[in-house]
Amino acid sequence: MQTTETLSQGLKREYQVILAASELASKLEAQLSELKGKVRINGFRPGKVPPGHLKRLYGKSIMGDVVQQAVNDAQTKILADNNLRLAGQPKLDFPEDRAEMDKVLEATGDLKFSIAFEVLPSFEVGSFEDIELERVIAEIPAEDIDQQLKDLADRNKNYTAREEGAEAQSGDKLTIDFVGRIGEEAFEGGTAENVDLVLGSGSFIPGFEGQLEGAKAGDERKVVVTFPADYQAAHLAGKEAVFDVTVKAVAAAGEVAVDDELAKKFGFEDLGKLREAVTARVKADYDRASRDKLKRALLDALDKKFDFELPQDMVEQEFSGIWGQIQAEQNASGKTFADEGTTEEEQRAEYRRIAERRVRLGLVVAEVGEKAGVKVGDDEVSRAIVERARQFPGQEKLFWDYYQKNPQALAEIRAPIYEEKVVDHIIAAAKVTDKTISKDELFKAEDDAADA
């Protein structure tokens, strides 16, 4: 096999490959010889089928396998000889001349083809001691735990029907039917029956609940509201709607004390144990927010630290995934770029920058992980699958079987675990200082535009 480099431009490579007809014939004869002892053909004893007959029957089929193997061998040889790593699937180009390919399949003509691909960039990982990070932390206010316990009690209130003719007050639970109309037309999603609504909960459109205060069981009311301008259903956003509401029942909330009895309802020994559990849950939220901000800061630092040429096929694939999601969201919401004060051209440029960042950071994480010998154990993957399966009660086995039978899905479980372990490795080598901030600062939403 003869391989000749015909292009070396940045990360792009192209090679011309020639496999002589004599090599093809040799490989064909070897395959036919192996087949001779296995094939059963009427009129011939086992192992006595003439080679010429076998070639007429199976020659082209076998040569198809020989050509495929030649392609695989050429790719392996090129990568090994030149110490290259593929960034994506290679592109193959075979002769378009049918007669020329027929000669190849008959092993009477040389096999000539080109193979083009992009390679992964080479870069030095180096040390991370020059990376300085702040780990932001916040103290959990005692009143937050008190509020969590109160909310827990409020969600477990018992409601008792008010006496006939009693007017609904804030905090009461109403059972209602309603039909919503814009103009004269009822709109999709605007009709429901036997809906429980706690007045003052803010769970309905702004202005809806206040118009039902003072209502009695059996009342029929017209509730007029305007959907918010940023309402998720674009066809309703900013429009006025009229709801015909029938109040079927009015119930008053009973008091639920935050005490040992409440704790026992949730399986805890006493209020102290319940408070510990609630505190642990809240702390986990604080720790997660702190970790997210630290990881974001680290990725920003890595993005600035590393600058190398990127495989454009990888960037294009990443961009296509992001852009497809943007378009799907626009189709669902009915909004356009103009509605958001921008243009498609500007957004394409911005999201291509995000795609480049993601590819760059992905390559850095992979290289750091390889150099550091980071591994993800099967037990870690199993625990992650179990955690996900718990979100689908009653379907745990189906969930488990799905991942065991789908290597791609299993890889999607393994990848984020690997990434987190690499992040831990880098953080351990970086200079990290703690900074105390307020709860509001800790949970302040970040701009998603630069997500890795």
Sequence and secondary structure as in RCSB ss.txt:
>XXXX:A:sequence
MQTTETLSQGLKREYQVILAASELASKLEAQLSELKGKVRINGFRPGKVPPGHLKRLYGKSIMGDVVQQAVNDAQ
TKILADNNLRLAGQPKLDFPEDRAEMDKVLEATGDLKFSIAFEVLPSFEVGSFEDIELERVIAEIPAEDIDQQLK
DLADRNKNYTAREEGAEAQSGDKLTIDFVGRIGEEAFEGGTAENVDLVLGSGSFIPGFEGQLEGAKAGDERKVVV
TFPADYQAAHLAGKEAVFDVTVKAVAAAGEVAVDDELAKKFGFEDLGKLREAVTARVKADYDRASRDKLKRALLD
ALDKKFDFELPQDMVEQEFSGIWGQIQAEQNASGKTFADEGTTEEEQRAEYRRIAERRVRLGLVVAEVGEKAGVK
VGDDEVSRAIVERARQFPGQEKLFWDYYQKNPQALAEIRAPIYEEKVVDHIIAAAKVTDKTISKDELFKAEDDAA
DA
>XXXX:A:secstr
 EEEEEEEETTEEEEEEEE HHHHHHHHHHHHHHHHTT   TTS TT   HHHHHHHHHHHHHHHHHHHHHHHHH
HHHHHHHT  BSS  EEE    HHHHHHHHTTSS EEEEEEEEB         TT EEEEEE    HHHHHHHHH
HHHHTT  EEE  TT    TT EEEEEEEEEETTEEEEEEEEEEEEEETTS  SSTTTGGGGTT  TT EEEEEE
E  TT SSTTTTT EEEEEEEEEEEEEE    SSHHHHHHTT SSHHHHHHHHHHHHHHHHHHHHHHHHHHHHHH
HHHHH      HHHHHHHHHHHHHHHHHHHHHH   TGGGT  HHHHHHHHHHHHHHHHHHHHHHHHHHHHHT  
  HHHHHHHHHHHHTTSTT HHHHHHHHHH HHHHHHHHHHHHHHHHHHHHHHHSEEEEEE  HHHHT    GGG
  
